[in-house]
Every structure is written in structure tokens, then in C-alpha cells.
């Protein structure tokens, strides 16, 4: 969520900095996400939601319950709101939910696969523009795309949706989850994105599923392959290089949660459960039985104050700063919020080795130039 927040605010530098600082200073929930549904029209084999698509989803928020949550989070200062899923557009009442959110003054981002955006929906979005439509693409060719999506015709519908958005100047971005199925099409997806005037964002960290299943992780690339993806992407690798090796070291805080979740951001599940982020299932507050005010002012601070175990392996690790480990990942992977995730550990150590090598080569080059 922190990364999403920084991306959202980055485009308005001066104003963004002021908003960000005030949100942190006063602990304002300016950045939220709500899972409108866990239902989806596609069948991606490594989706983190991980539910049985042949059985209907139960206990999801009604439109009226969503409206009530919108009222409450608006009163507490929420500004940026992301609609996620499942597939948000699959809800029959999507338009009324979206319009109500617009009326509340939220700047809305929609996470979608795009395949349900037809001409009529595109016209609707053009009349009431979102802050951003974030479309996940699964491949550069129809064959690979639909091996991931599991649905015939989805490649064509996604491409048509992107064209409709572009024609109407509706802001959108393109991203992809990289797996053993589509990793050879990264270049093709980047080329397609560039043709649309966009930059492809991608991530290869496939996590276990929210329902406790580990079925999707068999589609992970190896840690070595993931590091090479980062290394071969100039912008991604430059971001990692910005982490000064001299600042690495064990995490000083004894808190269980060391992220920004709950400081300025929150997530609401499709069942109305308030938490720190979409992946964290350790602690949830029921917004149907309680209020957002109570959840934000009492429950979330209680979660953030939780103390982790002393001297556990990850907290004492010298390269903890460049590892993606967190309580949410640990729980999904191992069943405990503090266990080491071997997959992430291997990636972090490979990353540290390559970063040190890259920085050493850079320093040697600088020394050579200075002596010339």
C-alpha cells in the first residue's frame, strides 16, 4: 500500500508532499482500498484471492453497506480510494457504487483486467473520469495471455478496452504479474505498453492465496530469474541501487508491523473487514458490527503496537532493508506472522550480492575516470 500511495501522490510533487506530511503527522487515512468483490470473470491460476469460482461468494458487502463505509471514510479524511477485486466491474451495481464514490469526492483508482469495459462502460467512465484505471495484462500474444486468464476471447476484449480508454483520454496504466507462463513475453508487453504511450510495471512476487492455498506458487519464477528481471530493467535496478549499502542492517523497531499500513492507509475486504492491507489476514475489524472511526482510532493503533518476538532471525538480518518479508507474507506462506519466508530470503540475498557487485563496479569505474 505504501508504494501505491507514493505512486499516486508522486504526480503532484509540491501539493503531494504537503498532503503526505500532514497525513503522517495527524495519522489521517487519506489512502484506502476496498475490495468490491472476490468474484472474477477470469481464471488466473495464481491469483492471490484464491476462491472457488464455481461457488458463489457469500457475505459480500451490499451496495448500502458500501455507501455507509464511503460516508465514514470520507468523514475521516480519505482522499485516494482504490476499487479492487476480484474484478470490480463484475458487480451489477458498479455504476451506482462508483457514482456515489465520485460524489463523496474520492479520487478513484480501479484495479481491473479490463475485459468488461465495453463501449458503453467506456463512455460512462469518460463522463465521470477516474483518477486512474490500472489494467493488468497477462501476455503479449493471445495464446500466452489466455493460458493465464483461462478464458477464450479475453485477450481481444482487453485490447479493445485499452483502445476505448485511450480514444476517450481516460487515464490508465498497464501492469503485469510475471510467472513461468508469461515471463518470455515481458519484452512484448513492454513494447505494447510503449505503443499505448505507457510504461509497463511488473512484479514477479507471486504470493500464497488468502484462503490458505499454495496452489499458485508453482507458477513462480526462481529467485535467480526474478533478480535477473530486476537487474535487466534499468529503472527497477536503479531504484534498488538507491538503497545505500551503508544503511543496511537489522531493523531497530521491536514492533511486529514495520510498514506504513495503518499510518495513513487501510484496506476493506469484500466482507467489510478493515485491515492494514489487502494481504494481511492476521487482524481484521468488522465494519458491519462497528464503525470506521472506532476501527481506525482504536483497533488499527492496537494492531500497530503489537510487539514481535525478540531476536528472531529476520529482525536481526543485515539485509532486512531490501527484503520483502512482512507479517502478511509470512502468514500466507507459513501460517505464522514472524516465520522466515525462504523464497523471499533467497531473493534478498541474491539481490544484496548483485547490488554490492554493481556498486563496486561503479566505484571502480569512477576511480578510473578520476585518475585519468
N, C-alpha and C positions, 0 to 999 in steps of 0.2 A: 504493500500500500504506500509506503514512503516513496518508493521510486515512481509510482504512478503520480503521486502528489507533486513531486518535483517536476515531472514532465508536464503536468497540467499547468503549473504556475510559471514555468520557465519562459513562456512566450511573452509575458508582460513584465519584464525584468524589474523596473522600479516599483510598480504597484505590487507585483508579486512578492517582492522582498518584504515590503511593509506588511502585507497580509500574512505572510508566513511567520514573521517575527511576532506579530500581535497574536496569532493563533497559538503559537508556542508559549508566549508569555502568559496568556489568560486561559490556556487549555481550552480552546474553542474547537468544537467538532466540525471544522469547515470542510472536511473531505470525507465523504461517505460513499458506501456502495450498498446496493440492495439487490439480492438475488430474486428476480421476479418469479422465477420458476426453475425447477430442475429438469423439466421436460425439454426434449430437443427433437428436431426433425432429422438429425443425422445420427450416425452410429460410430463415432470415432472410438477406436479400441483402447485408447489411453487417456480418455477424458478423466480429469480428477473428480468429477461429480460422481461417477460410478454408480448408476442406478439401473434397475431392470426396466428397459424401455417397453417391455410387453405388459407391464403392470402400471396402472395409473398412479400418479403421485398423490399421496394423501396429506391432509393437514397443511396445505399451502395457503398463504395469505389470500384473503378475499380482496376485492377492489376497495371496499370500505375500510378494511384494516390497513391496507397500504396508504390510503388517503390519511388516515389517522396518524400513521407513522410520519408521513410527509409533513403534516401540521406540526408535529412535535419536534422533528429535527430542524425544521425551519425556524421555530421559536428559539432554538438553542444556537442558531447561527450557521447551520450548514449552508455552504455555497456551491461546492462542486459535488455532484451526485452521479454515480455510475450505475447504470442498469446492467446487471449480469444475469447469467443463467447457468445451465441450460441455454435455451435460446429465447431471449426476451420477446421477440416478435411472434412467438407461437401463441402467446396469450390472446384470446379473442377480444379482451378488453384493453389491449395495449394502448390504443389511441387515447382512450379516456384517462388512463393512468398517466400517460406521457403529458397530455394537456394539463392535467392537474398539477403535475410537477413543474411544468413551464410557468403556470400561473403563480406558483409559490416562489418563483424567482431563481430556481436552481439552474446552474449551468450543467447540462446533462451530457454525459458520455454513454454510448451504448456499445457494449461488447456483443458482437454478433458474428455468425458465419455468413451473413448477407443473403442467403438463399431465399429468404422470404420477403425480400424487398423487391416488390414489383413496381410497375409504373405508377399505380395508384398510391402506394405507400411512399414512393419517392416524391410524388407531388405533395403529399401531406407533410413530409419532412422539410420540403422546400418552403412551405408556408409557415412552418414552425421549426426553424433550424435548431439542431442540437449544437452543443459545444463541439462534439466530435462523435463520429461513428467509427469504431475500432473493429475492423474486419479481420478475422483470422482466415488465412488461406492455407491450403494443405499440400499444394504442389503446383508445378508449372505446367504439367500436362494433365489431360483428362484422366488417363489411366492411373497415375500415381495419386492425384487428388481424390479420386473416388475409391481407391484402395484404402485411403484413410477415412473418408467420410462414410463409406459403406452404403451410399445411396446414388443410384444412377441418375444422371441429369443434374446433379448438384454443382458440378464444375461449371456447366453452362449458365446455370441460374446465378451463381456467384459472380461470374464475369459480367453478366448482364446487369446485375445490381450495381457493381462498381461503375459501370458505364453510365447508368442512370444517375448516380450520385455526382459523378464528375460533370455530366451535362448540366446539372442544376446547381453546380458550385456549392454543394453541401460538403462541409468539411469531413474528411475521412482519413483514416490511417490504415496501413496494412502490416500485419504481423503474422508470425508462424511459429508453431511448436515443431521442433526438428526431432525426427525419430529415425529408426532404422528403415522405415518405409520411404521417407521423402528426402533424406539428407543429401542425395545426389542431385537434387533439384534446387538447392539453395541459390545457385547462380541464376538459374532460370527464373526463380521467384523474384530475385533482386532486379533482374532485367525487366520483368513485367511491372514491378513497382516503379522503377525509374521511368518507364513509359507512361505511367499514370501521374508522373510528377511527384512521386512519393519515395520515401526511403523504407525499405523493409526492415522491421525489427523482428528479431528471432531469439528464441530461447530453447535450449535442449535439456533443461532440467525437468524431466517427467517425474512427477511425484506419485506416491500411492494414492488410493482413492478415499474419498470422505467416508465411504461406507465400510472401510476397513479392508477392502480387497487390494491385492497386489498384482492383479492381472495385467495392468497396463505397463508395469515397469519392464516387462520383457522386450518392450519396444525402445528402451533406452539405448543411446549410443554408449560406447565405453567411455570411461573418464578420459582416456588418451584422445579419443576422437573429439570429445567436447572441448578439450583445451585447444586442440588444433583449430577448431571452428573459431574460437575467440581470437587466437593468435593470427589467423588469416584475415580477420576482419579489422582493418586499421582503426576504426572508431572504437570498437569494443575493446581492443587491446590497449588503446591509448587511455581509456577510462581506467583499466586495471593498473596501468603504469602510474596513474596519478596517485595511487596509494603508496606513499613513501615507505620504503622498506624499514627505515629507521623508526617509524611509528608503529610497527608491528609489535605484538606482544600479547600476553594474557589479558583477558577482559578484567577490568578493575571492579566492575559492579558485581554484587552478590545477588542481584535480582534475577528471577527466572526469565523475565522478559526484558530484553535489552534493546528492542526495536522501538520504532516510533508509534506502533499501534496503540491506540487509546490516548495518545497525547494530543492529537489533532484529527485523528481518523478513526473510522469504525466500519463494521460490516453488519448487515442484517440478512439472515438466511431467508429462504422462501417459506420457512415455518415461523418467521418472526423472532428468531433467536439473535440477540445482539452479542457481538464478539469483537475481538481486536482486529481480526482479518478473516478473509474467506477460508483459509486453510486451517485456522486454529479451532479445534473442536474440544479443547480442554475445559474451557469455561465459557458458558453461554447464559445470557439473561433473557427471560421470556417477556417480550414486549406486549404480548397479548394479555398477560396477567399483571404486568407492571407498566411503568411509564419510561419513556426515553430519558427524561430528566433524572429519575432515580437510577436508571442503568448507567448513565454517563457520569453522574456526580458521586455515586456510591459504589456500584458494582465494579465498573472498569478500574477505578483507582485501587480497589481491593485486589483485583487481579494483578495489576502492575506492581503492587507492593509485595507480592509473593516472593519468598526467598528460595533460591536454588540450593542444592546440596553443596557442601564445601569440598573444594579440591577435586572436583570431577575432572576427567580427562580433557574435555573440550574447553572448559573455562581456563585451564592452565596452559592451553596450547599457544605457542608462539606465533602461529599464523591464523589465529581466530578471526582477525580483522578481514581476511579475504576468503573466509569460508561462509557458505550459505546456510549453515546449520541454524536452526531455531526450534523452539518448543513444538511448533505446529508440524514441521517436517519430521522431527523425532517421533512424535506421537503417531503420525500416519505410517511411518516406516517401521517403528519398533514397538509401539504400544506405550511408550513412556516419554514424557516431555524432555527428559535430560539424557537419554541414551545417545551415544555416538551413532551417526549415520555413515556407514562405511563408504557408501557411494560418494557422498559429499566430501568426506575426509580425503579420499583418494584424489578427487578433483582439486581440492585446496592445496595439497602437497605438490601435485604436478604444476599447478598454477604458480606457486611460490618459487619452485625451481626455475621455471621458464622466465618469470619476472626478474629474478636475480640475474639470470644469464643475459637477458635483454638489456637490463640496466648496466651490467658490467661491460657489455659490448659498446653501449652508448658512451660510457665514461672513457673507455679506451680510445674510441674514435675522437672524442673531444680533446683528450690529451695529445693525440697525434696531430690534430689540427693546430692546437695551441703551440706546439713545439716546432711547427713548420715555419 
